[in-house]
């Protein structure tokens, strides 16, 4: 029905009939307005789920902050695996991730990142173990951050393997030690690169410098809670929490300084100014920044057939904003940012791309959920 027809009918009809005719004349929702996906709950009642990864057979390793690793297979969550090391479950500390070695089908190795409590304080540890049925065996610690901290926050703890078989591990500044993120004699606020046995790659940027730890790959980070490698472009993306404002998404490059706390677009939680600089010479600028903070957590780069319109997009989970941001990347630059999944009404702890081309989401906290995202029918 056209608008002209509605006007002619309105001349001889009451308000109720006019409303009906106007409704009939309104355009139907377009296909573009409809969500291209549906969500379904794979598992619920999880105990602070924190990290998700995929084994070659499509089953998942699910890490809970409280110190459990489960295998999710066929929609069923296993009992906790035995052999997981004790973790420091306090503040933001606990078990962060469990990810398979790139050659897991051959060696069955799983890598764990977690907070560890020692006599001198807390550290970030990375250990590897062999998965044997429902047990992790032959566990060996291959990295421990130094020095120890007295705080139980800002650990980082996200991991990604690179095509050369080396492992990147994100770290945090421990909250009370932010100035240390600019110094190369410690692991505060650093991303480190390790060989798969924990030794230091010979081509790390600071190898041979007496004033620097050889594991360091990049520095000047606050609390990196997501990292991913793009196999097509070769880029590494990571995001990190700012203070009050100033969350960032960065392209991570060898030996680069990412500015914290010399430069930030955020302020301290008290409202105090941390630095007068939003940019600082010799440091890298973010490709995306969020003020107010969204509290980014979990990161994936989508490649798959289920959602061809999303190919090449980054998906950033958000704790405070309770949504997921899709970042459309073109030639390493942001072409578009779209806010999605607000209907979940939950803090997002992790988001991953499955080998089936579907998205998988972990919601935060006690009673957290594992959610699968499928194309709409």
C-alpha positions as CSV (number, residue, x, y, z in Angstrom):
1,X,0.0,0.0,0.0
2,X,1.4,3.4,-1.0
3,X,1.5,6.5,1.2
4,X,-1.0,8.2,-1.1
5,X,-3.5,5.4,-0.6
6,X,-3.0,5.7,3.2
7,X,-3.8,9.4,3.0
8,X,-7.0,8.8,1.0
9,X,-8.2,6.2,3.4
10,X,-7.4,8.4,6.4
11,X,-9.8,11.0,5.2
12,X,-12.7,8.8,6.0
13,X,-11.4,6.6,8.8
14,X,-10.8,6.9,12.5
15,X,-7.4,6.9,14.2
16,X,-7.4,3.2,14.9
17,X,-7.9,2.3,11.2
18,X,-5.3,4.9,10.2
19,X,-2.8,3.2,12.4
20,X,-3.6,-0.1,10.8
21,X,-3.2,1.3,7.3
22,X,0.1,2.9,8.3
23,X,1.4,-0.4,9.6
24,X,0.4,-2.1,6.4
25,X,2.2,0.6,4.4
26,X,5.4,0.3,6.3
27,X,8.2,-1.5,4.6
28,X,9.0,-5.0,5.8
29,X,12.3,-5.5,7.6
30,X,15.0,-6.0,5.1
31,X,17.3,-9.1,5.1
32,X,20.1,-6.7,6.0
33,X,18.4,-5.9,9.3
34,X,18.0,-9.5,10.3
35,X,20.8,-11.1,12.3
36,X,22.8,-13.5,10.1
37,X,23.3,-15.9,13.0
38,X,21.6,-17.8,15.8
39,X,23.2,-18.8,19.1
40,X,22.9,-22.0,21.0
41,X,24.2,-23.0,24.4
42,X,26.7,-25.8,24.3
43,X,27.4,-25.9,28.1
44,X,26.4,-23.8,31.1
45,X,27.1,-23.7,34.8
46,X,30.9,-23.4,34.2
47,X,33.2,-22.2,37.0
48,X,34.7,-19.0,35.8
49,X,35.6,-20.1,32.2
50,X,38.6,-18.2,30.9
51,X,40.1,-19.8,27.8
52,X,39.0,-22.0,24.9
53,X,41.0,-23.8,22.3
54,X,40.5,-26.6,19.8
55,X,42.1,-30.0,19.3
56,X,42.6,-31.5,15.8
57,X,39.5,-33.7,16.2
58,X,37.3,-30.6,16.8
59,X,36.9,-31.2,20.5
60,X,37.8,-28.3,22.8
61,X,40.0,-27.6,25.8
62,X,38.2,-25.4,28.3
63,X,40.2,-23.7,31.0
64,X,38.5,-22.4,34.1
65,X,40.2,-19.7,36.3
66,X,39.6,-21.8,39.4
67,X,42.2,-24.4,38.1
68,X,40.3,-27.0,36.0
69,X,40.8,-28.1,32.4
70,X,37.9,-29.9,30.7
71,X,37.5,-31.5,27.3
72,X,34.3,-30.6,25.5
73,X,33.3,-33.2,23.0
74,X,29.9,-33.7,21.4
75,X,28.3,-31.1,23.6
76,X,29.5,-32.8,26.8
77,X,31.9,-31.4,29.3
78,X,34.3,-33.9,30.8
79,X,35.3,-34.2,34.4
80,X,38.4,-32.1,35.2
81,X,41.6,-33.5,33.8
82,X,44.1,-34.8,36.4
83,X,47.6,-33.5,36.5
84,X,46.8,-29.8,36.3
85,X,49.2,-27.8,38.5
86,X,48.0,-25.9,41.5
87,X,47.2,-22.3,40.6
88,X,46.9,-19.1,42.6
89,X,43.1,-18.5,42.4
90,X,42.9,-15.0,43.8
91,X,42.0,-11.6,42.3
92,X,42.5,-12.0,38.6
93,X,44.8,-14.9,39.1
94,X,44.2,-18.6,38.3
95,X,44.4,-20.8,35.3
96,X,44.2,-18.8,32.1
97,X,44.6,-21.0,29.1
98,X,45.2,-24.5,27.9
99,X,46.2,-24.7,24.2
100,X,47.6,-27.6,22.1
101,X,51.0,-27.7,20.4
102,X,50.7,-27.2,16.6
103,X,51.9,-30.8,16.3
104,X,49.5,-32.1,18.9
105,X,48.4,-35.0,16.7
106,X,52.0,-36.3,17.0
107,X,53.2,-35.2,20.4
108,X,49.9,-34.7,22.5
109,X,51.5,-31.7,24.2
110,X,49.2,-29.1,25.9
111,X,50.5,-25.7,27.2
112,X,49.0,-24.1,30.3
113,X,49.4,-20.5,31.5
114,X,48.5,-19.7,35.1
115,X,49.2,-17.7,38.2
116,X,51.6,-19.3,40.6
117,X,52.2,-18.4,44.3
118,X,55.7,-18.7,45.6
119,X,57.6,-17.5,48.7
120,X,58.4,-14.2,47.0
121,X,55.0,-13.5,45.6
122,X,53.0,-14.3,42.5
123,X,54.3,-15.1,39.0
124,X,52.9,-16.0,35.6
125,X,54.0,-19.5,34.6
126,X,53.7,-21.5,31.4
127,X,54.0,-25.2,31.6
128,X,53.6,-28.0,29.1
129,X,52.3,-31.6,29.7
130,X,51.3,-34.6,27.6
131,X,47.6,-35.3,27.3
132,X,47.0,-39.0,28.0
133,X,43.3,-39.9,28.1
134,X,41.9,-37.9,31.0
135,X,45.3,-36.9,32.5
136,X,48.1,-34.4,31.9
137,X,51.4,-36.1,32.4
138,X,55.1,-35.2,32.5
139,X,54.3,-31.6,33.4
140,X,57.3,-29.2,33.0
141,X,57.4,-25.5,33.7
142,X,59.0,-23.8,30.7
143,X,58.6,-20.1,31.7
144,X,58.2,-18.1,34.8
145,X,57.9,-14.3,34.9
146,X,60.4,-12.3,37.0
147,X,60.4,-10.7,39.4
148,X,57.6,-11.9,41.5
149,X,54.7,-9.5,42.4
150,X,52.7,-8.8,45.5
151,X,49.5,-8.2,43.6
152,X,47.0,-10.7,42.1
153,X,46.0,-8.7,39.0
154,X,47.2,-7.9,35.5
155,X,48.9,-11.2,34.6
156,X,48.1,-11.3,30.9
157,X,48.4,-15.1,30.3
158,X,47.2,-15.4,26.7
159,X,49.2,-17.5,24.3
160,X,49.5,-18.1,20.5
161,X,51.8,-20.2,18.4
162,X,53.5,-18.7,15.4
163,X,54.1,-20.6,12.1
164,X,57.8,-21.1,13.0
165,X,56.7,-23.1,16.1
166,X,57.6,-20.4,18.6
167,X,55.1,-19.3,21.3
168,X,54.0,-15.8,22.2
169,X,52.8,-15.2,25.8
170,X,51.2,-12.0,26.9
171,X,52.1,-10.4,30.3
172,X,50.7,-7.7,32.4
173,X,52.1,-4.9,34.5
174,X,50.9,-6.2,37.9
175,X,48.9,-3.0,38.3
176,X,51.3,-1.5,40.9
177,X,54.4,-1.8,38.7
178,X,53.4,0.1,35.6
179,X,56.7,2.0,35.2
180,X,58.4,-1.4,34.9
181,X,56.6,-1.9,31.6
182,X,59.2,0.4,30.0
183,X,62.2,-1.4,31.4
184,X,63.7,-4.4,29.7
185,X,65.2,-6.1,32.8
186,X,61.9,-7.6,33.9
187,X,58.7,-9.2,32.5
188,X,56.2,-6.7,33.6
189,X,54.1,-5.4,30.7
190,X,55.8,-7.6,28.2
191,X,55.0,-10.1,25.5
192,X,57.6,-12.8,25.4
193,X,58.5,-15.3,22.7
194,X,59.7,-18.8,23.5
195,X,60.7,-21.9,21.7
196,X,58.2,-24.7,22.4
197,X,60.5,-26.1,25.1
198,X,60.9,-22.7,26.8
199,X,64.3,-21.9,25.5
200,X,64.9,-18.5,23.9
201,X,64.8,-18.1,20.1
202,X,68.2,-16.8,18.8
203,X,66.4,-14.1,16.7
204,X,64.5,-12.5,19.6
205,X,65.1,-8.7,19.4
206,X,67.0,-8.2,22.7
207,X,69.2,-11.3,22.7
208,X,72.7,-10.4,23.7
209,X,71.8,-7.1,25.4
210,X,73.0,-7.1,29.0
211,X,70.3,-4.7,30.1
212,X,67.4,-6.8,28.7
213,X,65.8,-10.2,29.3
214,X,66.2,-12.3,26.1
215,X,62.6,-13.6,26.1
216,X,61.1,-10.2,25.5
217,X,59.4,-9.7,22.1
218,X,57.6,-6.4,22.7
219,X,57.0,-4.1,25.7
220,X,55.0,-1.2,27.0
221,X,51.9,-3.2,27.6
222,X,49.4,-2.8,30.4
223,X,47.3,-6.1,30.5
224,X,47.0,-7.9,27.2
225,X,44.0,-10.2,27.3
226,X,43.8,-11.3,23.7
227,X,46.3,-12.3,21.0
228,X,45.9,-13.9,17.6
229,X,48.1,-14.6,14.5
230,X,46.7,-14.0,11.0
231,X,48.1,-16.7,8.8
232,X,47.4,-14.9,5.6
233,X,48.9,-11.5,6.4
234,X,51.5,-12.7,9.0
235,X,50.3,-10.0,11.4
236,X,49.9,-10.5,15.1
237,X,47.1,-8.6,16.8
238,X,46.7,-8.1,20.5
239,X,44.4,-6.0,22.7
240,X,44.9,-4.7,26.2
241,X,43.1,-3.0,29.0
242,X,43.7,0.7,29.5
243,X,43.1,2.2,32.9
244,X,39.8,4.2,32.9
245,X,39.6,4.5,29.2
246,X,42.4,3.9,26.7
247,X,41.8,0.2,25.8
248,X,43.8,-0.7,22.7
249,X,44.0,-3.0,19.8
250,X,47.5,-3.2,18.4
251,X,49.5,-4.9,15.6
252,X,52.4,-6.5,17.5
253,X,55.8,-6.3,16.0
254,X,59.3,-7.5,17.0
255,X,61.0,-5.2,19.5
256,X,58.4,-2.5,19.4
257,X,57.4,-0.3,22.4
258,X,53.6,0.1,22.8
259,X,53.8,3.1,25.1
260,X,52.4,2.2,28.5
261,X,52.5,4.2,30.7
262,X,54.3,7.0,28.8
263,X,51.2,7.5,26.6
264,X,47.6,6.6,27.1
265,X,44.1,7.9,26.3
266,X,42.9,6.8,29.7
267,X,43.2,8.2,33.2
268,X,43.8,6.6,36.5
269,X,40.7,5.1,38.3
270,X,40.9,8.0,40.7
271,X,40.6,10.4,37.8
272,X,44.2,11.5,38.2
273,X,46.3,12.1,35.0
274,X,48.8,9.3,34.4
275,X,50.6,11.1,31.6
276,X,50.0,14.2,29.6
277,X,50.7,12.3,26.4
278,X,48.3,10.5,24.2
279,X,51.0,9.7,21.8
280,X,54.8,9.4,22.5
281,X,57.6,9.5,20.1
282,X,59.2,6.1,19.6
283,X,56.1,4.2,20.7
284,X,53.4,2.5,18.6
285,X,49.9,3.8,18.3
286,X,46.8,1.5,18.5
287,X,44.8,0.8,15.4
288,X,41.7,0.9,17.6
289,X,41.1,2.6,20.9
290,X,38.1,2.5,23.2
291,X,37.2,5.3,25.6
292,X,35.2,4.7,27.7
293,X,36.7,1.3,28.3
294,X,35.0,-1.8,27.0
295,X,37.4,-4.1,28.9
296,X,38.5,-6.2,25.9
297,X,38.9,-9.9,26.6
298,X,39.3,-12.8,24.1
299,X,40.3,-12.3,20.5
300,X,39.9,-14.3,17.3
301,X,40.4,-13.7,13.6
302,X,37.6,-15.2,11.6
303,X,38.4,-17.4,8.6
304,X,35.6,-19.8,7.5
305,X,32.8,-20.7,5.1
306,X,29.9,-20.4,7.5
307,X,30.0,-16.6,7.5
308,X,31.8,-15.5,4.4
309,X,30.9,-11.8,5.1
310,X,33.0,-12.0,8.2
311,X,36.2,-13.4,6.6
312,X,39.2,-11.5,7.8
313,X,37.4,-9.8,10.6
314,X,38.7,-9.6,14.2
315,X,36.2,-10.4,17.0
316,X,37.0,-8.7,20.3
317,X,35.1,-9.8,23.4
318,X,34.2,-7.1,26.0
319,X,33.7,-7.6,29.7
320,X,32.4,-4.2,30.7
321,X,30.5,-3.4,27.5
322,X,29.0,-6.9,27.5
323,X,29.2,-7.4,23.8
324,X,31.6,-8.3,21.0
325,X,33.1,-5.9,18.5
326,X,33.7,-7.0,15.0
327,X,36.6,-5.2,13.5
328,X,36.8,-5.3,9.7
329,X,40.4,-5.2,8.7
330,X,41.6,-4.1,5.2
331,X,45.3,-4.0,4.5
332,X,46.1,-3.8,8.2
333,X,43.8,-0.9,8.8
334,X,40.3,-0.7,10.3
335,X,37.6,-0.4,7.7
336,X,34.6,-0.8,10.0
337,X,33.7,-1.6,13.6
338,X,30.4,-3.3,14.4
339,X,29.0,-4.0,17.9
340,X,27.4,-7.4,18.1
341,X,25.9,-10.0,20.5
342,X,24.5,-7.4,22.9
343,X,21.5,-9.7,23.2
344,X,23.6,-12.1,25.3
345,X,23.6,-9.6,28.1
346,X,26.8,-11.1,29.5
347,X,30.4,-10.3,30.1
348,X,32.5,-11.9,27.4
349,X,35.6,-13.7,28.5
350,X,36.7,-15.4,25.3
351,X,35.7,-15.7,21.7
352,X,37.2,-18.3,19.2
353,X,36.8,-19.5,15.7
354,X,36.2,-23.3,15.5
355,X,37.6,-25.6,12.8
356,X,34.0,-26.0,11.7
357,X,33.9,-22.3,10.8
358,X,31.6,-21.3,13.6
359,X,32.2,-18.8,16.4
360,X,32.4,-20.0,20.0
361,X,31.9,-17.6,23.0
362,X,32.7,-18.0,26.7
363,X,30.7,-15.8,29.1
364,X,32.3,-14.8,32.3
365,X,31.9,-15.7,35.9
366,X,30.5,-18.4,38.1
367,X,27.8,-20.1,36.0
368,X,29.4,-19.0,32.7
369,X,28.3,-20.5,29.4
370,X,29.9,-21.9,26.3
371,X,27.9,-20.6,23.3
372,X,28.0,-21.6,19.6
373,X,27.2,-19.1,16.9
374,X,25.7,-20.7,13.7
375,X,24.3,-19.2,10.5
376,X,20.6,-18.3,10.6
377,X,18.4,-20.7,8.7
